[in-house]
Amino acid sequence: MTTIAIIGTGNVGGAIGTAAVKAGYDVVFAARDDEKTRAAADAAGAGMASSLRDAVAQSDIVVLAVPYGALADVAAEIAPVVAGKIVVDPTNPLKADYSGLATAADTSGAEELAALLPGARVVKAFNTLFAGNTANPEALGIQLDSLFATDDEAAKDAICGLSSSIGFRPIHVGPLTASRELEAMAWLNIRLQLISNGSWNTAFALVSPPEAALTKVA
Ligand SMILES: NC(=O)c1ccc[n+]([C@@H]2O[C@H](COP(=O)([O-])OP(=O)(O)OC[C@H]3O[C@@H](n4cnc5c(N)ncnc54)[C@H](OP(=O)(O)O)[C@@H]3O)[C@@H](O)[C@H]2O)c1
């Protein structure tokens, strides 16, 4: 069985972890607060690890559901055990005042993460989906897209399997550098909600995606 480590117990970690358990994955939570970790694990029907490193060591897929600003610390913590593993980056590198992206135009949070974890198979995914939609993918009455970017074939297969088992249509939008656009898309969606006082459930569904972007899941 595929084991997924969920690092972080907030909106995104809880939503992906709960959905992954329902989809039949073996899920283990880890975070910096033991009580919150236990609560998230219990709510999801998942297990918990005593440390981030322990969670990653026992997993095939690692989801870093933490703020962008925490990625460097988390990466340093898991670096010794993450080689060869699929690392899912759902973070959005927003400025603290929500005025835009904190990254330079010629990079992305995911590329920064990949540079910190050179042995890992990094994939940008779930960042364009609000956590409420990830927790309930069918609520809007149409199938939503899980847009992802990666250079790695194994990561591509893994995220296709995870996304489709949760209920999304996975679409490979390009190499990891396409994370720049995925992060910009997420910011566009977030800004729309901020300026319209919205209900935080807008989502992307691409019309007529090219066949090559739709990976067949075994
Ligand atoms: N919310 C959404 O709809 C959404 C959608 C797509 C992507 N994202 C992105 O996904 C990421 C997580 O968002 P979220 O809404 O789940 O956030 P959240 O609810 O605030 O949860 C963040 C988690 O990260 C942990 N954390 C914070 N700082 C940390 C640090 N320095 N080291 C280790 N762990 C730390 C928190 O632990 P404590 O509880 O101990 O603080 C918490 O478990 C963000 O990067 C966000 O931009 C969010």
Ligand as a Chemical Component Dictionary entry (heavy atoms), coordinates in Angstrom:
data_LIG
# 
_chem_comp.id                   LIG 
_chem_comp.type                 NON-POLYMER 
_chem_comp.pdbx_formal_charge   0 
_chem_comp.three_letter_code    LIG 
# 
loop_
_chem_comp_atom.comp_id 
_chem_comp_atom.atom_id 
_chem_comp_atom.alt_atom_id 
_chem_comp_atom.type_symbol 
_chem_comp_atom.charge 
_chem_comp_atom.model_Cartn_x 
_chem_comp_atom.model_Cartn_y 
_chem_comp_atom.model_Cartn_z 
_chem_comp_atom.pdbx_ordinal 
LIG N1  N1  N 0  -6.192 27.049 2.630  1  
LIG C1  C1  C 0  -6.327 26.808 1.329  2  
LIG O1  O1  O 0  -7.461 26.764 0.777  3  
LIG C2  C2  C 0  -5.103 26.549 0.488  4  
LIG C3  C3  C 0  -5.290 26.072 -0.798 5  
LIG C4  C4  C 0  -4.185 25.747 -1.592 6  
LIG C5  C5  C 0  -2.914 25.934 -1.066 7  
LIG N2  N2  N 1  -2.744 26.427 0.191  8  
LIG C6  C6  C 0  -1.380 26.548 0.699  9  
LIG O2  O2  O 0  -1.158 25.373 1.483  10 
LIG C7  C7  C 0  -0.331 25.674 2.614  11 
LIG C8  C8  C 0  -1.081 25.304 3.893  12 
LIG O3  O3  O 0  -2.264 26.099 3.967  13 
LIG P1  P1  P 0  -3.322 25.847 5.118  14 
LIG O4  O4  O 0  -4.493 26.660 4.772  15 
LIG O5  O5  O -1 -3.483 24.387 5.369  16 
LIG O6  O6  O 0  -2.567 26.509 6.357  17 
LIG P2  P2  P 0  -2.914 26.338 7.904  18 
LIG O7  O7  O 0  -4.321 25.885 8.059  19 
LIG O8  O8  O 0  -2.480 27.594 8.543  20 
LIG O9  O9  O 0  -1.965 25.128 8.371  21 
LIG C9  C9  C 0  -0.565 25.278 8.273  22 
LIG C10 C10 C 0  0.124  24.110 8.965  23 
LIG O10 O10 O 0  1.530  24.345 8.873  24 
LIG C11 C11 C 0  2.091  24.301 10.190 25 
LIG N3  N3  N 0  3.222  25.231 10.320 26 
LIG C12 C12 C 0  3.180  26.575 10.316 27 
LIG N4  N4  N 0  4.419  27.083 10.431 28 
LIG C13 C13 C 0  5.258  26.016 10.530 29 
LIG C14 C14 C 0  6.652  25.872 10.697 30 
LIG N5  N5  N 0  7.457  26.951 10.750 31 
LIG N6  N6  N 0  7.163  24.626 10.748 32 
LIG C15 C15 C 0  6.364  23.548 10.680 33 
LIG N7  N7  N 0  5.027  23.620 10.513 34 
LIG C16 C16 C 0  4.488  24.838 10.448 35 
LIG C17 C17 C 0  0.965  24.702 11.112 36 
LIG O11 O11 O 0  1.256  24.270 12.413 37 
LIG P3  P3  P 0  0.652  25.026 13.697 38 
LIG O12 O12 O 0  -0.806 24.645 13.721 39 
LIG O13 O13 O 0  1.430  24.495 14.823 40 
LIG O14 O14 O 0  0.839  26.506 13.460 41 
LIG C18 C18 C 0  -0.197 23.956 10.456 42 
LIG O15 O15 O 0  -0.185 22.588 10.800 43 
LIG C19 C19 C 0  -0.010 27.159 2.511  44 
LIG O16 O16 O 0  1.249  27.276 1.915  45 
LIG C20 C20 C 0  -1.093 27.716 1.599  46 
LIG O17 O17 O 0  -0.607 28.818 0.845  47 
LIG C21 C21 C 0  -3.811 26.736 0.988  48 
# 
loop_
_chem_comp_bond.comp_id 
_chem_comp_bond.atom_id_1 
_chem_comp_bond.atom_id_2 
_chem_comp_bond.value_order 
_chem_comp_bond.pdbx_ordinal 
LIG N1  C1  SING 1  
LIG C1  O1  DOUB 2  
LIG C1  C2  SING 3  
LIG C2  C3  SING 4  
LIG C2  C21 DOUB 5  
LIG C3  C4  DOUB 6  
LIG C4  C5  SING 7  
LIG C5  N2  DOUB 8  
LIG N2  C6  SING 9  
LIG N2  C21 SING 10 
LIG C6  O2  SING 11 
LIG C6  C20 SING 12 
LIG O2  C7  SING 13 
LIG C7  C8  SING 14 
LIG C7  C19 SING 15 
LIG C8  O3  SING 16 
LIG O3  P1  SING 17 
LIG P1  O4  DOUB 18 
LIG P1  O5  SING 19 
LIG P1  O6  SING 20 
LIG O6  P2  SING 21 
LIG P2  O7  DOUB 22 
LIG P2  O8  SING 23 
LIG P2  O9  SING 24 
LIG O9  C9  SING 25 
LIG C9  C10 SING 26 
LIG C10 O10 SING 27 
LIG C10 C18 SING 28 
LIG O10 C11 SING 29 
LIG C11 N3  SING 30 
LIG C11 C17 SING 31 
LIG N3  C12 SING 32 
LIG N3  C16 SING 33 
LIG C12 N4  DOUB 34 
LIG N4  C13 SING 35 
LIG C13 C14 SING 36 
LIG C13 C16 DOUB 37 
LIG C14 N5  SING 38 
LIG C14 N6  DOUB 39 
LIG N6  C15 SING 40 
LIG C15 N7  DOUB 41 
LIG N7  C16 SING 42 
LIG C17 O11 SING 43 
LIG C17 C18 SING 44 
LIG O11 P3  SING 45 
LIG P3  O12 DOUB 46 
LIG P3  O13 SING 47 
LIG P3  O14 SING 48 
LIG C18 O15 SING 49 
LIG C19 O16 SING 50 
LIG C19 C20 SING 51 
LIG C20 O17 SING 52 
# 
